Amino acid sequence: VTSEVVDRVYKEYMGDAESPAQVRDGLLDAMGDVFFVISAVAAARYHRDAGNPVYFYEFQHRPSEADGVVPAFVKADHGAEIAFVFGKPFLAGDV
């Protein structure tokens, strides 16, 4: 990895971060891309290349249940969309 690549990646995620919160947000974006987005895009490309339709989304709606439970800077955790896609009764055992 060249220093040019490192500089570009740093600029992409940290930009001109001046506060600890900005550094935290940049680091969380970078980690999310490394652990979720890159592998998801790779899988989507494999499906596309096999001739299948591919749909890609990013869920960012903060559920009201997150208030007071997770920090305010968290939009939606991994898997938070399940309640919205399949309905909360399935998660609450009300079936």
N, C-alpha and C positions, 0 to 999 in steps of 0.2 A: 504494500500500500504506500503510495507516494504521499509526500506532505501536501501536495496540491489536492489530492482526494480527501485527506483528513481535514484540510482547511475548508473545502466545500461542504463536507458533511457537518462540520462544526457550525458553519455559517447558516446552513439550512435549519438546524434544530435549535441553536442557541441565539443566532442573530446578534443583536446588540443587547443581550440580557443584562439588566442592571440590578435586578433584585433577586433574592433567593427564590421567590415564587416564579419568576420568569425562567430561571435555571431549572427549577423543578418541572415546570411545564414542558420545556424543551427536552429534558431527559425522559419524561414520561412519553412524549411523542416518539422519540427515537426508540425507546424500548418497545412501544406498541408496534411500530413498524417492523422491528427486527423479529419479534416473537409472533406476531399475528399477520400483518399485512403482506410481508414478503412471501411467506409460505402460502397464503391464500391466493395471491396473484399467480404464483407458480402453478398451483392446483387448477385455478381457473384457466390458465393457458393450456394445460394438458387437456382439459375437457374441450376447450375451443378447438384445439388442433385435432381432436378426435371427431370433430364435426357436430358437437353438441352445443345447444344454446347455453350461454353462461350469463348469469345475473350477479352483480356484485353490489353490495350495499354497505354502508357504515351507519350503525345505529348510535345516535348521540343523545337521545331523549332521556333526561334525568327523571326517573320514577319518583313520585312523591314519597314513596316509602323510604327513599334514601335520605331524606331530610333528618338530620340529627344522628344518622347512623354512619354515613361516610362523609369525608371532607367535602366542602362546597365546591372545590375545584374538580371533583370527579363528576363527569357527565353521566356516563353509563358504564357499568362494569361489564366484563366479559359474561355473556349469557343473559344480560338484563332484558334483551328483546324477547325472550321466551314467553314471559307473561303477556306481552303485547301481541305476539303472533298466535299463541295457542289459547290465551285466556287465563286469567288469574285463578279461576276455580280449579284448574288442573294442578296448580302449584299449592293450593291451600287444602287439598284433600276434600273438597266439597263436591266431588263427582258422585 
